[in-house]
Amino acid sequence: MARVGILSTKNYLLFPATRASLRVSCRNIAMLIFAVFSIAQVHLGFPEGGTEDVVARVNGQPIQLSDLTKRLLHDFGPAVLDRMVLQLTVQQEADSLGIQVAEQEIESEFQEYLKNLQIGTSVDQALAGEGIGRTGLREQLITALRLKKMVAENVQPTAEDVDKRYQQLLAFIAYYTDPDQYRVSAIFVKDQAKSVKVMELLRQGTDFAAVARQYSEDASAEIGGDFGWRDVGEMENFLATLKQINAPEFPLRKGETSGLIQTAEGYRIFRITEVRAGKRMSKKEARERAREMLVEERIQGEMNRKLNLLKEKARVEKAPAFDR
């Protein structure tokens, strides 16, 4: 089991207390709404019907951009607006308390987010699944950091609490043992010719991280393609996925590199950069794990509580069309 990051935002994205209620059935619809607004003044390539842009034609009958926008706003606008209201509520409270978030903190959390993506998943794919774009992710990271700073003083467990959780850990061997772990890096390119060039550079012994930084077309390129540490269970699932698309498997050994793997999005290459053998934790490590788990749980609980208090305190006035 990977060590819990005490102040990681990965579990708080979209705010746990409201995540289920704010997620819409078409998961990337929020991005679509903003895309519609962004192209509202741009001619879309169809002959114009009246003074409006046409987004589609069905047997010659046009569908206007304004009709699409109205439908999206009616069906999904309230959910998107609720999320914006929550973010602004947190921002106002943070400003009143003088809570600031440094650019370095945001970047650190973004890099942590990248390392917790499913192996082989691009950041854009992951964000599409959450219904946000990169700007939306940045806003949510900032909001989560602000919330955590508001509650940071209320989450430290007592020695007695840690001891109770430690005794619980001892009762479950799975929590008392770290499995084998593998550090994985990846390169993603869309163009076949470029992928062949990348493979040739790797065969020549060029540093994988350097090649990833120069050629990879995924956000992980910024950190040399590093996808972080993954336990043996996730790696087994990953290899099973490769088998499903008839891609060649490769040994889970340090320094091993996959062949060129073609996917629907483009071409991917993976490397095992480090291997960490599983081990039984010492009592000291188990106690620290217990403390980290308690802090993680309390952060989430306090963030939910604080968010609910802010929602109750805020005076929110919505246009009638969105007040439902």
N, C-alpha and C positions, 0 to 999 in steps of 0.2 A: 504493500500500500504506500503510495507516494505521500511524502510529508505534507501536512496541511500548511498552506501559507497563511500566516496570522492576519495579514492585512490585504489579502488578495480580493479583488473585486469580482472575480469570475462567477461567484455564486450569487451576486447581488444584481447582475445585469437585469434591467427592466423592473427592479424592485420586487422582491419575493411576495410582499403582501398584496400586490396588485397584478402580478405578472399574468396569472391565468385569466383575469377579467379583461385585461387589455389586449391579449393576443387575439387577433381576428382570424377567421376561418381561412382566408387566403393569406398566408403568412407574410408574403412580401408586398401586400397591398399598400402599406404605408409609403414605401418607396415609389410605387406607381402613382400615388396621389401627387407626390411632390414632382415626379417626372412630368405629369400632365401640366402642372403649373409652370414648370420650367420651359415647356415648349409652347406655351399658350400664345406667344407672340411670333412663333416661327412657322413659316409655310411648310406643310408636311409633304408636299409632292403631288397631291391630288389636285385636280382642278377645283377651284373654290365653289362652294354652293352658297350663294348669297354672299354675305360678308364674313362667313365663318370658315374655319379650316375643317376639312373632312378627314376623319381618322380611318374610315373604312367605307366600303360600298358593298351592299348585298343585293345582287341582281340589279345593279344600277342605282339602288336607293341609298342615299348617303346617311352615315352616322356622324353627327357633328361633334367636334371637340367639346362644345359647351354641354351637350347632352351626356357625354362620357364623364365630364367633370361633376355635373350635378348628381349623377348616379353614384360615383365614388364618394362624394361628400355625404350623400344621404346614407349610404350603407356603412361607411367606415370612418367618416369624419369625426363622430363623437368619440370613438376609441382613441384616435390619434390626438384629438384635442385634450382628452383626459391625461394622456401621457405628457403633453406639453404643459398642462396646468401643474402636474406634480413636479416637473422639473423646475418650473418657475417658482413654485412654493418653496422648494428646498433652496434655490438660489437666493431668494429674498431673506430667508432665515439665516443662511450662511453670511450674507452681506451684513445683516444686523449684528451678528456675533463677531464680525471681523475675521471670518474663516476664509483663508486663501488656499488655492491649489496651484502649486508651481508646475510649470511646463515639464520639468523633469519627472515629477510624480505621475503626470498623465502619460508621458512616454514610457515610464517603467510599467505602468499598468497595461498599456497597449502591448508591450513586448510580452508580458505575462499572459495576456489574452491569446497572442499568437501561439505561445508554447502549449496552450491548453486546447488548441483546435484538434479535431480528429485527424489522424495521420493522413496526409494526402488531400486534405480539404483546404481550399483557398479561403482567405479571409472574406472575399466577396461572396463565396458560396455560403459561408457560415452566417454572414450578416443578412443575406437574402432570406435565410431560414428564420431569422429573428425579426424580419420585417423592417430593417433599418439599413441605412447606408453608413459610410465611414464618418460622415459628420454626425449622424445620430449616435454612433458608437462613442465618439469623442464626448458628446454631450452627456451620455449616460455614465461614462467613466468619471467625468467631472462631478456629476451629481452624486454618484456612489462615494467618491472620495470625500465630498463635503459632508454627506450623511455620517460616514464613519468617524470623521473628526468631531462631529457633534456628540457622538456617543462613546468616544474612546475611553473616557474616564470611568465609565460605568460597567466595563466588561471584564475587569481583572478578577479571576476567581480566587477564593481563599485557599489556604493550604488544605483545609478540611475537604473542600470541594474537589480539589485535585486528587487527594488520597482516595476518595470514593470512586472517582472515575478510573483511577489507576487499578483499583481492585476489580472493577468491571472488565477492564482490558485483559487482566490476567486470566479471566474465565473464558476468553475466546482466543484461541491460538492464532486465528487468521489476523487478529489485530495486534498480535504480539510478534509477528514474523513479517519481515519485508521480503517480497518475492524478487526474483531476478528482474533487473531493469535494464532497458536499452535506450541509449540516446540516439535519436533519429534525426537526420537532416534530409532535405528534399530540394530538388530543382524542378521547376515547372516552366515549360515553354509551349507556346501555341503552334509554332511553325515547325514542320518536319525537318526542313533543311537546317534550321537553327538547332534542333535537338540532336541531329547527327554531329554537328560541330561541337556541341557541348560534350557528347559522349567521347569524341576523339580527344578533346582536351583532357578529360578524366583518364582515358587510357594512357595518355602521355605522362600522367602523374601530376597534373596541375592540381593544386589544393582545391578540395571540394567547396569549401566555404568561399574561397575567392571566385570560383566559377559561378557559384550561386549569386554572389553579390553583383557580378557583372551581367549575368545572362538570365537569371530566373525572373519570371514575370509574375511573381506572387509577393505579397507583403513580407513574407519570411525572408526574402532576399536581403532585407536590411540587416538581418542578424545571421547572415551566412547560410540561410535555409534551415536553421535549427528549429526543430519541433519539440525539443525538450525531452525529458525522461518519460518513458512509457513502460508499464509493467508487462510481464510475460503474457497476461491474459489479453491485453489490448493488442500485443504483437501477434498473438495467435489468430485473433479476429482479422487483423490486417492481412496476414498471409492467406487466410481463407477468402478474403475479398479478392486478392490477386488471382487466386485459383479460379474464382467465378468468372473472371474476364479473360481467362486463359493466358495470363501473364506469367512469365517464368518466376518461380520463387527463388529466394536467395537465402543463404545461411544466416542465422542470427549470431554472427561473430563480428568482433571489432574489426573495422576496416573493410567489411564486405559491402560491395555496391551492386545494386540491382541492374538489370539491363534496362533498355529503353521501354517504358510501359505506356502504351497508347490508351487513352481514356476518351470519353466524349468531349472533354474540354481541351485536350491537347496531349502533351507528352510529359511524363514524370520519371524522375530518377531518384532513387533513395539510397542512403548510405547509413550503416550502423557506425557511428563515430566513437561510441564508448559503450562498455558493458559493465554493469555493476551486479555482482553475484548477490543473491538473496541471503539474508542472515537473520538470525534470531536477535531481537533487540535486547540490549542490556536493560537492567531495571531502571537505570538513570534515563535511558532513551525512552522507555515506556512511560515513565512519569512525565517527561517533557511532552510526549505525544498526547497524554491525557490533558495536560494544561492547554496545549494548542487546540485540541478538539473543543474544550470548554469555551475558550476565547472565541473560536469560530462560531459556535452556537449562540453565544451571547451577543456577538456583533450582529448577527442576523436578527435575533430577537429584538435587540434594542433599536436597530434600524427600522424594523417594521413598526415598533411602538412609536418611535419618533415621527415616522411618516404619517401614521394615523392621527397623531396629535396635531401635526401641521395641517392635515386635511380638514380636521374639525375646526381649527382656529381660523383658517383662511376664509375670506369673504370672496366667493367666486360668483361672478355674474356671467351667464352664458346667453348667447343669442338663442331665441326660442327654438330655432331649427336644430340646435345642438344640445338643448337641455332635456335629454331623454336617456 
